[in-house]
Amino acid sequence: MGKLKELLMLYDMKRVSIFAALISSCFLAVAQTNQDLSVKYMLQGDLHVKSSIKDTLALGGFGKSNNVAKKYSGNLSLSNQSLSIQIDTTQAVTIKQNYKGYKLFIVNQSDTITKLDASDSRIDVIAEALHQGTWKPIQYLVGSTCGNSYHSVYLKPNEYWEFEVPKFKGDVKTKLRYRLRVGRDSYIYSNEIQASINISQLRERIPWGLDPYND
C-alpha cells in the first residue's frame, strides 16, 4: 500500500511539472509576440504588386499578386519626385502576427504611367543599411530560371502600392533605407530611418527554403 501511494504521489508531481512547463511555454510565446525582427541572414526581397495595366508583351504564366494599386490622396509627406518610395514609421503594423513593422509606399505623383520590371510580380526593391559610411544591402533578389517569370508592371498617375516591412533589431545601430530600381541602372531611394541590425545581415544569405519569421 505504501508503495502504491508513493507511485501515485510521483505521478501527481509529474503531472504538475508538465502543466507548469506548458504554462511557462505559453507565457514565453506571448512574450515573444509583437517584437522587432532579429535575423542572422540577409533576407530575400519579397515586395509583390499587381499591375494597374496588363503587360501585353509578357509571355504569360508568371506568378500573380493581389496587391492592387490604390488612389493617392496626398496624405503622405513625400519628396517632390514624380515617383517616390517612402517608409512611414507612424503606421506601425504586425507582420505574421508576431513581428513589428512599418508601412512602405511607392507612389506615382507624375502625370505619366510608371513602368517597372518584375519577376513573378516581385519588383526590384531591397533594404539597405549604412555601414562604415557606405550603404550596403541587407536583402537580395532571387532570380528565376523560367523566362515566363519576367514581365512589366505599371502604376498609373496618382496611384500607389502599399507594403508591410519588418522593424529590424540587432547589435549594430545604423540607418536603414529602401532602394527601388526604376531602369537598367537607375534607382530611387526612400527616406532614411534609425534602425539596428546584426552584422551578419550584411554578408550571410538566408538558406534557401527557410522562413526568417519562423526560425
HUGI-V337011 format. One record per helix or strand of 2 or more residues. SS is the DSSP state (a for helix, b for strand). FROM is the first residue (numbers start at 0). LEN is the number of residues. Records with the same first field share a line. If there is no record, write none. Layout:
# HUGI-V337011
SS->FROM-LEN, FROM-LEN
This chain:
# HUGI-V337011
a->1-30, 146-3, 198-4
b->41-3, 69-2, 82-13, 98-10, 113-6, 121-2, 124-7, 133-4, 138-2, 149-6, 158-8, 171-10, 186-3, 192-5
